[in-house]
Amino acid sequence: MKWTDTYDIAAALYDKYPDVDPTTIRFTDLHRWVMELDGFADVADRSGEKILEAIQSAWIEEAE
């Protein structure tokens, strides 16, 4: 996965952290958790606030 795979990342986060409310996650934690996902292979500084917002939004949709 790459940073642009927002829906795949969101699904993986939902599976890995089923008890976490994605509306309360800090972007610093979100960034770290994405980097730690199995199958994630991208450079840490290729992400930004807009990408993290997109991942968070997709994760919220996944959780609903």
Residue frames relative to the residue before (quaternion, step in Angstrom):
aa qw qx qy qz dx dy dz
M 1.0000 0.0000 0.0000 0.0000 0.00 0.00 0.00
K 0.2122 -0.7351 0.6338 0.1138 3.50 -1.27 0.63
W 0.7089 -0.4581 0.3185 0.4314 3.58 -1.27 0.27
T 0.6728 0.5163 -0.3010 0.4361 3.59 1.04 -0.66
D 0.5870 0.5643 -0.3664 0.4504 3.61 1.27 -0.17
T 0.0265 -0.8784 0.4768 0.0188 3.55 0.86 1.02
Y 0.6907 0.4783 -0.3003 0.4516 3.61 0.90 -0.82
D 0.6307 0.5123 -0.3295 0.4807 3.58 1.05 -0.71
I 0.6385 0.5146 -0.3156 0.4774 3.57 1.01 -0.82
A 0.6570 0.5167 -0.3125 0.4513 3.58 0.89 -0.94
A 0.6555 0.5029 -0.3130 0.4684 3.60 0.94 -0.83
A 0.6555 0.5046 -0.3091 0.4692 3.58 0.99 -0.81
L 0.6466 0.5045 -0.3160 0.4770 3.60 1.02 -0.78
Y 0.6285 0.5348 -0.3285 0.4594 3.57 1.00 -0.80
D 0.6737 0.4907 -0.2861 0.4728 3.57 0.98 -0.85
K 0.7140 0.4651 -0.2549 0.4571 3.57 0.96 -0.90
Y 0.7945 0.1858 -0.0676 0.5742 3.59 1.07 -0.79
P 0.0118 -0.8631 0.5048 0.0068 3.62 0.63 1.07
D 0.7091 0.4593 -0.2655 0.4644 3.62 1.13 -0.50
V 0.5561 0.6054 -0.3902 0.4147 3.59 1.28 0.02
D 0.3360 -0.7059 0.5889 0.2052 3.55 -1.01 0.88
P 0.3465 -0.7873 0.4664 0.2061 3.62 -0.32 1.18
T 0.5853 0.5794 -0.3865 0.4152 3.61 1.18 -0.27
T 0.7153 0.4468 -0.2482 0.4767 3.60 1.22 -0.38
I 0.4978 0.6888 -0.4143 0.3258 3.59 1.26 -0.10
R 0.3718 -0.6959 0.5684 0.2333 3.56 -1.07 0.80
F 0.5797 -0.6164 0.4048 0.3465 3.57 -1.05 0.74
T 0.5953 0.5538 -0.3760 0.4445 3.61 1.06 -0.57
D 0.6684 0.4728 -0.2945 0.4929 3.58 1.00 -0.81
L 0.6304 0.5406 -0.3290 0.4495 3.57 0.96 -0.87
H 0.6421 0.5260 -0.3145 0.4605 3.58 0.91 -0.91
R 0.6757 0.4932 -0.2884 0.4658 3.58 0.86 -0.96
W 0.6684 0.5074 -0.3020 0.4523 3.59 0.91 -0.92
V 0.6304 0.5155 -0.3369 0.4726 3.59 1.00 -0.75
M 0.6569 0.5193 -0.3100 0.4502 3.58 0.89 -0.92
E 0.7032 0.4714 -0.2541 0.4676 3.60 1.11 -0.68
L 0.4807 0.6853 -0.4363 0.3300 3.63 1.22 -0.16
D 0.4969 -0.6129 0.5233 0.3219 3.55 -1.12 0.74
G 0.7969 0.2828 -0.2176 0.4876 3.55 -0.89 0.90
F 0.5676 0.5658 -0.4087 0.4366 3.59 1.24 -0.02
A 0.0719 0.8054 -0.5784 0.1073 3.55 -0.74 1.09
D 0.4445 0.6427 -0.5096 0.3602 3.55 0.22 1.30
V 0.5976 -0.5798 0.4276 0.3520 3.53 -1.29 0.34
A 0.5804 -0.6396 0.3893 0.3203 3.57 -0.91 0.99
D 0.7654 0.3915 -0.2262 0.4579 3.60 0.81 -0.88
R 0.4804 0.6332 -0.4646 0.3904 3.59 1.15 0.45
S 0.6080 0.5267 -0.3631 0.4701 3.57 1.25 -0.09
G 0.0560 -0.7702 0.6339 0.0436 3.50 -1.33 0.33
E 0.7576 -0.3848 0.2624 0.4572 3.53 -1.30 0.01
K 0.6586 0.5157 -0.3234 0.4424 3.61 0.91 -0.84
I 0.6560 0.4920 -0.3180 0.4758 3.59 0.95 -0.79
L 0.6600 0.5007 -0.3114 0.4657 3.58 0.92 -0.86
E 0.6222 0.5245 -0.3360 0.4742 3.60 1.06 -0.71
A 0.6536 0.5120 -0.3117 0.4620 3.59 0.97 -0.84
I 0.6426 0.5050 -0.3176 0.4808 3.58 1.01 -0.80
Q 0.6514 0.5103 -0.3141 0.4654 3.58 0.91 -0.90
S 0.6535 0.5163 -0.3088 0.4593 3.59 0.92 -0.87
A 0.6639 0.4882 -0.3013 0.4797 3.58 0.95 -0.86
W 0.6339 0.5265 -0.3252 0.4640 3.59 1.05 -0.74
I 0.6162 0.5326 -0.3337 0.4747 3.59 1.05 -0.77
E 0.6488 0.5078 -0.3076 0.4760 3.59 0.95 -0.88
E 0.6530 0.5221 -0.3059 0.4554 3.57 0.96 -0.86
A 0.6802 0.5050 -0.2765 0.4537 3.57 1.03 -0.82
E 0.6478 0.5563 -0.3189 0.4114 3.60 1.14 -0.51
